[in-house]
């Protein structure tokens, strides 16, 4: 009995068949091991990290260069610019290289040049002129919106960074005051156990733990803003940006330079909604397209090379008009108009709320300014009395000083947060120095 001829499959085909039989578990295990190694290295680096002093100007520079949110915004700008360039590149002629293998299944083991065909084609397509113009306009608008969004994000993060610097300075001041107050705590500490601890010692220990937790929170926030949580950042307050919005806050909304970026972003949103409606309306217009196709620029089949002929070049010019008998375009147009009207109402509401917030912040800033001045006067008076030689009186004065200093810290933080809204909208303060 004769045996049927066995066809030997090409090695490349065997590999292609086996490529899809692998389970992802092995790859996932490798990634998990790599991550475990990286986490171990990070833990070691964090444990051995030395304090890294950072001034305000240095922190602003590092924020812009290493913050992850800003890096994402830069990536969004790059993507928008790439899409804008692609709109133009779509007008360029295209080319395609094709390859074919023709052979019976039983003869796959005996391939030669006569069984293959290779061809190089060229083609050109000019899309609808109106649609292309709108795509180009939309791409440019997207780039502008992305750049303005980056600027707004930089302002928001810079405001948060300034607050971190202030909180860090106030924390160091509280630590210094607590150290001074410890000298006036009569007897008792936690070293001998809870039964030997006095209420003042217990209270001081609780405050110390509270300061520790606040310091840890500041480190986490600073690491996130500065783009590296493995470093022990030491924020040196130094000369932070100072403002006088408490005295002039009520007049800022009417200033020409106030809120320009806010208005630009809203204008971009309005234009985007208008562009969407326009895109829907263009579907009622006839669309004109131009296509050009050529025979293979190069062709080899059956061991023979083909020749290029201009007689086989075809040009087609076509037009089409959507009659919209099913009312789909009309429905899209109504939806776009409803969304545009709703968005316009939303912007008006946002502006009204913003004006309300500015008015409330101006009032709160004025009150905060008076309270802060009064607290400063009382603190100066207590500092002059802190030199008393009588232990009880000196301790009482110091406790009052600590309470007032805590009140002052709270007022400063409140003022910083109230100023943030004005600072973001104040074009004269950007970029910060």
C-alpha positions, 0 to 999 in steps of 0.5 A: 500500500502506497502512503500518501505524501506528507506535506511539511509545513514551513517553520514560519507557519508553525511558529505563527500557529503556536504563537497564540497558544501561550498563556499570559500567566508567565508574562504577568509573573515576570512583571510582578517580580520586576515590580517587587524588585523596584518596590524593594529598591524604593523602600531602601532608598526612602529609608536611607534618604537624607533631607533635601532642602528646597527653596520656593523658586527651586520647588516651582521649577521642579513642579513644572518639570516633574509633576505627573499631572503636568506631564500628563497635560504635556502628553495631551498637548503632544497628542493634540499636535500630532492629530493636527499634523495628521490632518495635513498628512492625510492629504498626501498620497499613500502606498501599499506593498502587497504580497501573495502566496499561491500554492495547493495545500499538498505542495506547501513544502515545495515553494519557489519563486513562481508561487509568490507575487509582490506588488507596490501600489500608489493611491491618492484620496482627497476627502470632502473639502468642507469636512477636511477644513472642519477637521483642521479647524477642530484639531487647531482648537484642540491644541489651543484648549490643551495648552490653556488647560496646562496653564490652568493646571500649573496655576492650581498646583502652584497654589497648592505648593505655596500652601504646603510651604506655609504649612511646613513653616507653621509646623516648624514654629509649633515644634519650636513652641512645644519645645519651649513649653516642655520646660514648664511642664511640672514633673511626670513624663511617659518614660516611667509609664502611663501611671506616672504621667501627668495630664500635661505630659499626656497632652504634650505627647498627644500634640507631638504625635499630632505634629508627627502625623501632620509632618507625614502628610506634608511629606506625602503631599510634597512628594506627589506635587514634586514628582518624587515621593522617595525624597525627604523634602525640606520646604524652606519657606523663605520669600513666598509670594505675598499678596494684598487681596484683602485690601483690594479684593472687591475691585479685582473682578472688574480689572481687565487682566483678571480672569483672562485665562478663565474666559479663554477656556470658556470661549474654547468650550463655546467654540467646541459646541458651535463646531459640533453643531456645524459638523452636523449641519455639514451633513446636509451639504453635498460632499465632493471627493477625488480619488486616484489609483494606479496599477502596480508601480512594481509587480512580480508574479510567477517569476516575471516582472510586470511593467507600469502603464499610464493607461491603467491610471484611474481618476474618479471624482464623486459627489454625494448628498445625504437626503436624511429620509430617516431623520437621523441628521435632524435628530443629531442637530436637535441634540447638538443644539440642546447641548449647546444651550445647556452648556451656555446655561452651565457657563452662566451659572459657573460665572455667577457662582464664581462672582459669588465666591469672589464676593464672599472671599473678599468679605472673609479676607477683610475679616481675616485681616482684622483678626490676624492683626489683632492676634499679632498685637496680642502675641507681641504683648505676650512676648514682652511678658514672657521674660517673667521670673515667676514660674507660674506666671511665665508658664501661664504666659507661655500657654497663652502664647501657644494658644494665640500662635495656634490661632495665628497659624489657623488664620494664616492658612485660612488667608492662604486658601481665600487668596488662592481664588484671586491668585489663580485669576490674577494674570499679573502674577503669572508666571510666579517669580 
